[in-house]
Amino acid sequence: MLHVPVKGEQRPIGWGLWVEVDAASYWRVSDLWDDEHQGSEPAFACTVANEIPNYPSTLGLAGRTKLEGPTVRPSLILAASEHPFVLEARDGVHFERALEWRLWAAHA
């Protein structure tokens, strides 16, 4: 889950994105999936495995994914980049932009 700040709001907007990790990280995540202490595990290097509408290709954007707990989706932090989506995710978006994103998801 990529949490993007919404300017002027207390709650972020979340993007549920798929990521790819290397084989060793995959098996480590599998071992920890139900572990209540998984949040103490360091973040794993990953790449985005989704195309996000209305942006240049987002496949392969670098980041790190962090296990948070067995009942919570892992979090995603995108690596620094000049990609427009990465810049918006880092800097936050206005409420109107968050609504646009929701419309894209509803029509996908």
C-alpha positions in Angstrom: 0.0 0.0 0.0 1.4 3.3 -1.1 0.2 6.1 1.2 0.2 9.5 -0.4 -0.4 12.6 1.7 -3.5 14.7 0.7 -2.7 18.4 1.2 -4.9 19.9 3.9 -6.3 16.5 5.0 -5.3 14.3 8.0 -5.7 11.0 6.1 -3.6 10.0 3.1 -5.0 8.3 0.0 -3.8 4.8 -0.6 -2.7 3.1 -3.8 -2.9 -0.7 -3.6 -0.1 -1.6 -5.9 1.6 -4.9 -6.8 5.3 -5.1 -6.4 8.0 -7.6 -7.5 10.8 -8.7 -5.2 13.7 -11.0 -5.7 13.3 -14.7 -4.8 15.1 -14.5 -1.4 12.8 -11.7 -0.4 9.7 -13.5 -1.6 10.5 -16.6 0.5 11.4 -14.4 3.5 8.0 -12.6 3.2 6.3 -16.0 2.9 8.0 -17.2 6.1 6.9 -14.1 8.0 3.4 -13.7 6.5 1.6 -14.7 9.7 4.3 -13.6 12.2 3.0 -10.9 14.6 6.6 -9.5 14.8 7.0 -9.2 11.0 7.1 -5.4 11.3 10.6 -5.6 12.8 11.9 -7.0 9.5 13.9 -4.5 7.4 12.2 -3.3 4.2 12.7 -5.2 1.0 13.8 -3.7 -2.3 11.1 -4.0 -4.9 9.8 -2.7 -8.2 6.2 -1.6 -9.1 4.4 -4.2 -11.2 1.4 -2.1 -12.2 0.7 0.4 -14.9 -1.0 3.4 -13.4 -3.4 5.1 -15.8 -2.6 8.6 -17.2 1.1 8.4 -16.4 4.2 7.4 -18.3 4.9 3.7 -17.7 5.2 2.9 -14.0 6.3 -0.7 -14.5 9.7 -1.1 -12.8 9.6 2.0 -10.6 12.0 1.2 -7.8 11.0 1.2 -4.1 11.0 -0.5 -0.8 8.2 -2.6 0.7 7.8 -3.0 4.4 5.9 -5.6 6.3 3.6 -4.0 8.9 1.7 -6.8 10.5 -0.2 -9.9 9.6 -3.5 -8.1 9.3 -2.1 -5.0 7.5 -1.0 -4.7 3.9 2.7 -4.1 3.4 3.6 -0.5 2.9 5.5 0.9 -0.2 7.9 3.8 -0.4 9.0 4.7 -3.9 12.6 5.6 -4.6 13.5 9.1 -5.5 12.8 9.8 -9.2 11.6 12.5 -11.6 8.7 10.3 -12.7 5.5 12.4 -12.4 3.7 9.7 -10.2 6.7 9.5 -7.9 6.8 13.3 -7.5 3.1 13.4 -6.6 3.4 10.5 -4.2 6.4 12.2 -2.5 5.0 15.7 -2.4 1.4 14.9 -1.8 -1.7 15.8 -3.8 -4.6 18.2 -3.4 -8.0 16.7 -2.6 -9.2 17.2 -6.2 -6.3 15.1 -7.5 -7.1 12.4 -5.0 -10.7 12.4 -6.4 -9.3 12.1 -9.9 -7.3 9.1 -8.9 -10.4 7.5 -7.3 -12.3 8.0 -10.5 -9.6 6.3 -12.5 -9.7 3.3 -10.2 -13.5 3.2 -10.4 -13.4 3.0 -14.2 -10.5 0.6 -14.5 
